[in-house]
Amino acid sequence: MKKLQEIKDLVQEAIDSGASNVEEIHKSLAGKPFKVLKKIRLSGSAVEKLGDFQDQSIGNVYDFLRSLNEKIGEIATELLKKIDKDKGAKKVRKSTPKHCKAKTKSGNPCKKMPVAGSKYCNVHQPK
């Protein structure tokens, strides 16, 4: 289970890092028209505000992706814990037989259910 958790963490880190790298490239490419406008002296309050708005909008998209990635990571961690817990419960169930392993006084197999984690029912439980 530890290996699955490590893989989950690795994938989550890769997504987060990838989102940050793509965000940086996206902002750089999206900012090119504003750089051209500044060079030809068409800059002004409206152009700068539009550039800032665009930059903030792009940032919000990638912040959302990182936040979604974090939430999915939390869900995956909880699922992995549940799977691990279920595996432990299955081991107990597998080790517990369906019927008591003792024999009755008449020599027939006992038909009672064993106590959890034991091979014997409450009557034949060794003391």
C-alpha positions as CSV (number, residue, x, y, z in Angstrom):
1,M,0.0,0.0,0.0
2,K,2.9,2.3,0.7
3,K,4.0,1.9,-2.9
4,L,0.6,3.0,-4.2
5,Q,0.7,6.1,-1.9
6,E,4.2,7.0,-3.2
7,I,2.9,6.6,-6.8
8,K,-0.1,8.8,-6.0
9,D,2.2,11.5,-4.5
10,L,4.6,11.3,-7.5
11,V,1.7,11.8,-10.0
12,Q,0.2,14.6,-7.9
13,E,3.6,16.4,-7.8
14,A,4.1,15.9,-11.5
15,I,0.6,17.4,-12.2
16,D,1.3,20.4,-9.9
17,S,4.7,21.0,-11.5
18,G,3.4,20.6,-15.0
19,A,0.6,23.0,-14.3
20,S,3.1,25.6,-13.0
21,N,5.3,25.2,-16.1
22,V,2.4,25.4,-18.5
23,E,1.0,28.5,-16.7
24,E,4.4,30.2,-17.1
25,I,4.5,29.5,-20.8
26,H,0.9,30.4,-21.2
27,K,1.4,33.8,-19.6
28,S,4.5,34.4,-21.6
29,L,2.7,33.7,-24.9
30,A,-0.4,35.5,-24.0
31,G,1.6,38.6,-22.9
32,K,3.4,39.0,-26.3
33,P,0.6,41.2,-27.8
34,F,0.9,43.6,-24.9
35,K,4.6,43.8,-25.2
36,V,4.2,44.8,-28.9
37,L,1.6,47.4,-27.9
38,K,4.0,48.9,-25.4
39,K,6.8,49.0,-28.1
40,I,4.6,50.9,-30.5
41,R,3.6,53.2,-27.7
42,L,0.0,52.2,-27.6
43,S,0.2,51.5,-23.9
44,G,-2.1,53.1,-21.6
45,S,-4.3,52.5,-18.6
46,A,-6.8,50.3,-20.6
47,V,-4.1,48.2,-22.2
48,E,-2.3,47.7,-19.0
49,K,-5.5,46.8,-17.1
50,L,-6.4,44.3,-19.9
51,G,-3.0,42.7,-19.6
52,D,-3.2,42.5,-15.8
53,F,-6.7,41.0,-16.1
54,Q,-5.5,38.4,-18.6
55,D,-2.6,37.5,-16.5
56,Q,-4.8,37.2,-13.4
57,S,-7.4,35.1,-15.4
58,I,-4.7,32.7,-16.6
59,G,-3.4,32.4,-13.0
60,N,-6.9,31.7,-11.7
61,V,-7.3,28.8,-14.1
62,Y,-4.0,27.2,-13.1
63,D,-4.7,27.8,-9.4
64,F,-8.0,26.0,-9.9
65,L,-6.2,23.0,-11.5
66,R,-3.7,22.8,-8.7
67,S,-6.5,23.0,-6.1
68,L,-8.4,20.3,-8.0
69,N,-5.2,18.2,-8.1
70,E,-4.8,18.6,-4.3
71,K,-8.5,17.6,-3.7
72,I,-8.2,14.5,-5.9
73,G,-5.0,13.6,-4.0
74,E,-6.9,13.8,-0.7
75,I,-9.7,11.6,-2.1
76,A,-7.1,9.1,-3.5
77,T,-5.4,8.9,-0.1
78,E,-8.7,8.2,1.7
79,L,-9.5,5.5,-0.9
80,L,-6.1,3.9,-0.4
81,K,-6.6,3.9,3.3
82,K,-10.0,2.3,2.8
83,I,-8.6,-0.4,0.5
84,D,-5.8,-1.1,3.1
85,K,-8.4,-1.4,5.9
86,D,-10.6,-3.7,3.7
87,K,-7.6,-5.9,3.0
88,G,-7.0,-6.3,6.7
89,A,-10.7,-7.2,7.3
90,K,-10.5,-9.7,4.5
91,K,-7.5,-11.4,6.1
92,V,-9.4,-11.7,9.4
93,R,-12.4,-13.2,7.5
94,K,-10.2,-15.6,5.5
95,S,-8.6,-16.8,8.7
96,T,-11.9,-17.3,10.4
97,P,-13.6,-20.6,9.3
98,K,-17.3,-20.8,8.5
99,H,-18.0,-23.4,11.2
100,C,-16.4,-24.3,14.5
101,K,-13.6,-26.7,14.1
102,A,-14.5,-28.7,17.3
103,K,-16.5,-31.9,17.4
104,T,-19.6,-32.4,19.6
105,K,-19.8,-35.0,22.3
106,S,-21.4,-37.3,19.8
107,G,-18.4,-36.9,17.5
108,N,-20.1,-34.8,14.8
109,P,-18.6,-31.5,13.6
110,C,-20.0,-28.5,15.5
111,K,-22.3,-26.4,13.3
112,K,-21.9,-23.1,15.3
113,M,-20.2,-20.1,13.9
114,P,-16.7,-19.4,15.3
115,V,-15.9,-16.3,17.3
116,A,-14.3,-13.6,15.2
117,G,-10.6,-14.3,14.8
118,S,-10.9,-17.8,16.2
119,K,-11.5,-21.3,14.8
120,Y,-13.9,-22.2,17.6
121,C,-17.4,-21.1,18.7
122,N,-18.1,-19.6,22.1
123,V,-18.9,-23.1,23.5
124,H,-15.7,-24.8,22.3
125,Q,-13.4,-21.8,22.7
126,P,-10.2,-23.0,24.4
127,K,-9.7,-21.5,27.9
